[in-house]
Amino acid sequence: MNEKHTPLSQLGEFALIKELTQDFKLQQESTIKGVGDDAAVMDYKDMQTVLSTDLLIEGIHFDLSYCPLKHLGYKAVVVNLSDIYAMNAEPKQITVSIAVSNRFSVEALKELYEGIKLACEFYQVDLVGGDTTSSLKGLIISVTAIGQGKKDELVYRNGAQVGDFICVSGDLGAAYMGLQLLNREKQVFLENPNMQPQLGEHQFLVGKQLKPEARKDIVAYLKEYNIKPSAMIDVSDGLSSELLHLCTQSNVGCLIYEANVPVHNDTYNQSLEFNIDPITCALSGGEDYELLFTLSPEEEAKLNTEEIDIAVIGKIVEKDKSCLLQSRANHLHKLTAQGWNSFKE
Amino acid sequence: MNEKHTPLSQLGEFALIKELTQDFKLQQESTIKGVGDDAAVMDYKDMQTVLSTDLLIEGIHFDLSYCPLKHLGYKAVVVNLSDIYAMNAEPKQITVSIAVSNRFSVEALKELYEGIKLACEFYQVDLVGGDTTSSLKGLIISVTAIGQGKKDELVYRNGAQVGDFICVSGDLGAAYMGLQLLNREKQVFLENPNMQPQLGEHQFLVGKQLKPEARKDIVAYLKEYNIKPSAMIDVSDGLSSELLHLCTQSNVGCLIYEANVPVHNDTYNQSLEFNIDPITCALSGGEDYELLFTLSPEEEAKLNTEEIDIAVIGKIVEKDKSCLLQSRANHLHKLTAQGWNSFKE
């Protein structure tokens, strides 16, 4: 992080906004007006507009003791874009609002915006607005993403049909294992501040937690091969929770096979070390930001799983057959949403 | 407020969202999909999309000791819609994200959403998404509004020309006086909890603070009479600050006349009681949510100020003539932005 510590009070709100956003270049043809007026203006012509928003609170969604501000800025954007991709749409613009307490310096916020800028560049989205204010405590980030898609290309959660195949991109549970590792190292550090965190060997898992990516490539792949999912959702709260959302909204049931659920070797080994069943990480872990979608048999036939990291993990069944997981030992377990609930006591 | 106090932990996140949003009816033809998928979907056809966002923090932007939750919900929406109207556009959809600590009950949040719903109904906008999470401390509200307008009807801040008339709707400074009254009564109450607040006689000023309206009617009036402003901004931080924004972005100066700045009788009398110059309330008070705009002489000629509460307060001049206020005593004062700065120490 930068060595200077300019107090926020030294800049006014408008000077701060300018300082943070002046290096952002507009990249999208549809962006008519970005930061600096009462509102941003976009022109989508005949496309449908897609909108998603997230609110991230320090101490609830992130811990600055191990999450660098630059990574946080990147991740705050990515988790929002993931929702747009899950509509089979393309994100085009974002707004970012932040509230910060006086303990943050201008330089710290510039680190945060450096990460936001990296995400904007990588995903080719324009920062077009936001709000910058103070908080009584901690850092609060609100991100809204706008995307567009053709009417007949958008994919909702409610289109899954009996007989469809259930697919998921990448692998699951790694971000959760990364979080467990970070928490463990934080405890070690709190007990013995001279001990340096040992995270080098866990780069994959920690990276999945601190710097996740939205699966832009999966959406591009599906488009390239003219494959249209019948339903899609991004995996933010764990596979179970998302499958239940998709099935409830589509009015169907599902059967997935434990043996088919993609779990990375590092996730597998680390979860055993933590005495957690690897499938539990995948089902309930959360923050994977992979895409979960269903394909009709005709669409599934176009899929070449050798070419892209998409796994077929099960199928859609009648609603009265419920939502089940068939274990490696061929037992059937009912899926339950143990996803993240921030209101749990 | 409702008598029941259901703890948030009793409902999960999804049940809470359902509980809060199930009574909202979609009203806009352009709303294809509201709450309940990864993202909302809107179809604007050949209109341009306009987007604005605000982040409101308890203890910074509002004080729940005198702001009823229902009013707060209403105001949170209105301040955002005001930005859309300031583009000469029509708001169509909003997203509302909230973060709350455990001290809030489900019933308290329903009060908040009751106010949001009233605003949605009055301004005919659809609630199409949001995020609901917990906070470590206090209530946080993030509102994003989306609107639309025809390309040649949108009005930016940067279009004011030398010779244009400067106009403002309604009257200024009342919301600030309302805030001063609420603060005074709060102090009285804190010192003597048996003393009931005496706000009845100050209904106008307190109402302007607690339940402001966005000037939808002004935008409709301008459209009806085919009057197109050259530049427009909403007055949220006080007339001075907004005039300076408008002039800076338009690369012009301005001259306004104290005698022409509309100040309500109640505001005038109350400010004298508080030993504040009434013009100071108007220039620096903030939270008026009136519209400040410029009209070319041809457009101004179409305006009938007998019909609508629009005042012509001055004119746009060359940039090198600066931004000036001519006092009733014919002295010239340079306008300075003493608008609200949440980072001030």
HADDOCK unambig.tbl for C-alpha pairs under 7 A between the chains (distance, minus, plus):
assign (segid A and resid 8 and name CA) (segid B and resid 343 and name CA) 6.16 0.50 0.50
assign (segid A and resid 9 and name CA) (segid B and resid 343 and name CA) 4.86 0.50 0.50
assign (segid A and resid 9 and name CA) (segid B and resid 344 and name CA) 5.07 0.50 0.50
assign (segid A and resid 9 and name CA) (segid B and resid 345 and name CA) 6.18 0.50 0.50
assign (segid A and resid 12 and name CA) (segid B and resid 341 and name CA) 6.27 0.50 0.50
assign (segid A and resid 12 and name CA) (segid B and resid 343 and name CA) 6.77 0.50 0.50
assign (segid A and resid 13 and name CA) (segid B and resid 341 and name CA) 6.06 0.50 0.50
assign (segid A and resid 37 and name CA) (segid B and resid 156 and name CA) 6.65 0.50 0.50
assign (segid A and resid 37 and name CA) (segid B and resid 157 and name CA) 6.16 0.50 0.50
assign (segid A and resid 38 and name CA) (segid B and resid 52 and name CA) 6.94 0.50 0.50
assign (segid A and resid 38 and name CA) (segid B and resid 83 and name CA) 5.00 0.50 0.50
assign (segid A and resid 38 and name CA) (segid B and resid 84 and name CA) 6.91 0.50 0.50
assign (segid A and resid 38 and name CA) (segid B and resid 86 and name CA) 6.43 0.50 0.50
assign (segid A and resid 38 and name CA) (segid B and resid 87 and name CA) 6.58 0.50 0.50
assign (segid A and resid 38 and name CA) (segid B and resid 233 and name CA) 6.42 0.50 0.50
assign (segid A and resid 39 and name CA) (segid B and resid 50 and name CA) 5.97 0.50 0.50
assign (segid A and resid 39 and name CA) (segid B and resid 51 and name CA) 5.07 0.50 0.50
assign (segid A and resid 39 and name CA) (segid B and resid 52 and name CA) 4.60 0.50 0.50
assign (segid A and resid 39 and name CA) (segid B and resid 83 and name CA) 6.15 0.50 0.50
assign (segid A and resid 39 and name CA) (segid B and resid 84 and name CA) 6.26 0.50 0.50
assign (segid A and resid 39 and name CA) (segid B and resid 87 and name CA) 6.92 0.50 0.50
assign (segid A and resid 40 and name CA) (segid B and resid 50 and name CA) 5.42 0.50 0.50
assign (segid A and resid 40 and name CA) (segid B and resid 51 and name CA) 4.94 0.50 0.50
assign (segid A and resid 40 and name CA) (segid B and resid 52 and name CA) 6.41 0.50 0.50
assign (segid A and resid 41 and name CA) (segid B and resid 48 and name CA) 6.64 0.50 0.50
assign (segid A and resid 41 and name CA) (segid B and resid 49 and name CA) 5.48 0.50 0.50
assign (segid A and resid 41 and name CA) (segid B and resid 50 and name CA) 4.43 0.50 0.50
assign (segid A and resid 41 and name CA) (segid B and resid 51 and name CA) 6.38 0.50 0.50
assign (segid A and resid 42 and name CA) (segid B and resid 48 and name CA) 5.65 0.50 0.50
assign (segid A and resid 42 and name CA) (segid B and resid 49 and name CA) 4.78 0.50 0.50
assign (segid A and resid 42 and name CA) (segid B and resid 50 and name CA) 6.22 0.50 0.50
assign (segid A and resid 43 and name CA) (segid B and resid 48 and name CA) 4.59 0.50 0.50
assign (segid A and resid 43 and name CA) (segid B and resid 49 and name CA) 5.89 0.50 0.50
assign (segid A and resid 44 and name CA) (segid B and resid 48 and name CA) 6.91 0.50 0.50
assign (segid A and resid 45 and name CA) (segid B and resid 45 and name CA) 5.90 0.50 0.50
assign (segid A and resid 45 and name CA) (segid B and resid 46 and name CA) 5.06 0.50 0.50
assign (segid A and resid 46 and name CA) (segid B and resid 45 and name CA) 5.06 0.50 0.50
assign (segid A and resid 46 and name CA) (segid B and resid 46 and name CA) 6.41 0.50 0.50
assign (segid A and resid 48 and name CA) (segid B and resid 41 and name CA) 6.62 0.50 0.50
assign (segid A and resid 48 and name CA) (segid B and resid 42 and name CA) 5.62 0.50 0.50
assign (segid A and resid 48 and name CA) (segid B and resid 43 and name CA) 4.58 0.50 0.50
assign (segid A and resid 48 and name CA) (segid B and resid 44 and name CA) 6.90 0.50 0.50
assign (segid A and resid 49 and name CA) (segid B and resid 41 and name CA) 5.48 0.50 0.50
assign (segid A and resid 49 and name CA) (segid B and resid 42 and name CA) 4.78 0.50 0.50
assign (segid A and resid 49 and name CA) (segid B and resid 43 and name CA) 5.90 0.50 0.50
assign (segid A and resid 50 and name CA) (segid B and resid 39 and name CA) 5.96 0.50 0.50
assign (segid A and resid 50 and name CA) (segid B and resid 40 and name CA) 5.41 0.50 0.50
assign (segid A and resid 50 and name CA) (segid B and resid 41 and name CA) 4.44 0.50 0.50
assign (segid A and resid 50 and name CA) (segid B and resid 42 and name CA) 6.23 0.50 0.50
assign (segid A and resid 51 and name CA) (segid B and resid 39 and name CA) 5.07 0.50 0.50
assign (segid A and resid 51 and name CA) (segid B and resid 40 and name CA) 4.95 0.50 0.50
assign (segid A and resid 51 and name CA) (segid B and resid 41 and name CA) 6.39 0.50 0.50
assign (segid A and resid 52 and name CA) (segid B and resid 38 and name CA) 6.93 0.50 0.50
assign (segid A and resid 52 and name CA) (segid B and resid 39 and name CA) 4.59 0.50 0.50
assign (segid A and resid 52 and name CA) (segid B and resid 40 and name CA) 6.42 0.50 0.50
assign (segid A and resid 53 and name CA) (segid B and resid 130 and name CA) 5.75 0.50 0.50
assign (segid A and resid 53 and name CA) (segid B and resid 131 and name CA) 6.59 0.50 0.50
assign (segid A and resid 54 and name CA) (segid B and resid 130 and name CA) 6.96 0.50 0.50
assign (segid A and resid 54 and name CA) (segid B and resid 131 and name CA) 5.55 0.50 0.50
assign (segid A and resid 55 and name CA) (segid B and resid 97 and name CA) 6.53 0.50 0.50
assign (segid A and resid 55 and name CA) (segid B and resid 131 and name CA) 6.25 0.50 0.50
assign (segid A and resid 57 and name CA) (segid B and resid 135 and name CA) 6.44 0.50 0.50
assign (segid A and resid 59 and name CA) (segid B and resid 136 and name CA) 6.91 0.50 0.50
assign (segid A and resid 60 and name CA) (segid B and resid 135 and name CA) 6.81 0.50 0.50
assign (segid A and resid 83 and name CA) (segid B and resid 38 and name CA) 5.00 0.50 0.50
assign (segid A and resid 83 and name CA) (segid B and resid 39 and name CA) 6.16 0.50 0.50
assign (segid A and resid 84 and name CA) (segid B and resid 38 and name CA) 6.91 0.50 0.50
assign (segid A and resid 84 and name CA) (segid B and resid 39 and name CA) 6.26 0.50 0.50
assign (segid A and resid 86 and name CA) (segid B and resid 38 and name CA) 6.43 0.50 0.50
assign (segid A and resid 87 and name CA) (segid B and resid 38 and name CA) 6.58 0.50 0.50
assign (segid A and resid 87 and name CA) (segid B and resid 39 and name CA) 6.92 0.50 0.50
assign (segid A and resid 97 and name CA) (segid B and resid 55 and name CA) 6.52 0.50 0.50
assign (segid A and resid 130 and name CA) (segid B and resid 53 and name CA) 5.74 0.50 0.50
assign (segid A and resid 130 and name CA) (segid B and resid 54 and name CA) 6.94 0.50 0.50
assign (segid A and resid 131 and name CA) (segid B and resid 53 and name CA) 6.59 0.50 0.50
assign (segid A and resid 131 and name CA) (segid B and resid 54 and name CA) 5.55 0.50 0.50
assign (segid A and resid 131 and name CA) (segid B and resid 55 and name CA) 6.23 0.50 0.50
assign (segid A and resid 133 and name CA) (segid B and resid 342 and name CA) 6.04 0.50 0.50
assign (segid A and resid 134 and name CA) (segid B and resid 342 and name CA) 5.73 0.50 0.50
assign (segid A and resid 134 and name CA) (segid B and resid 343 and name CA) 6.10 0.50 0.50
assign (segid A and resid 135 and name CA) (segid B and resid 57 and name CA) 6.44 0.50 0.50
assign (segid A and resid 135 and name CA) (segid B and resid 60 and name CA) 6.81 0.50 0.50
assign (segid A and resid 136 and name CA) (segid B and resid 59 and name CA) 6.92 0.50 0.50
assign (segid A and resid 142 and name CA) (segid B and resid 142 and name CA) 6.96 0.50 0.50
assign (segid A and resid 156 and name CA) (segid B and resid 37 and name CA) 6.63 0.50 0.50
assign (segid A and resid 157 and name CA) (segid B and resid 37 and name CA) 6.15 0.50 0.50
assign (segid A and resid 233 and name CA) (segid B and resid 38 and name CA) 6.43 0.50 0.50
assign (segid A and resid 341 and name CA) (segid B and resid 12 and name CA) 6.25 0.50 0.50
assign (segid A and resid 341 and name CA) (segid B and resid 13 and name CA) 6.07 0.50 0.50
assign (segid A and resid 342 and name CA) (segid B and resid 133 and name CA) 6.04 0.50 0.50
assign (segid A and resid 342 and name CA) (segid B and resid 134 and name CA) 5.74 0.50 0.50
assign (segid A and resid 343 and name CA) (segid B and resid 8 and name CA) 6.14 0.50 0.50
assign (segid A and resid 343 and name CA) (segid B and resid 9 and name CA) 4.85 0.50 0.50
assign (segid A and resid 343 and name CA) (segid B and resid 12 and name CA) 6.76 0.50 0.50
assign (segid A and resid 343 and name CA) (segid B and resid 134 and name CA) 6.10 0.50 0.50
assign (segid A and resid 344 and name CA) (segid B and resid 9 and name CA) 5.06 0.50 0.50
assign (segid A and resid 345 and name CA) (segid B and resid 9 and name CA) 6.17 0.50 0.50
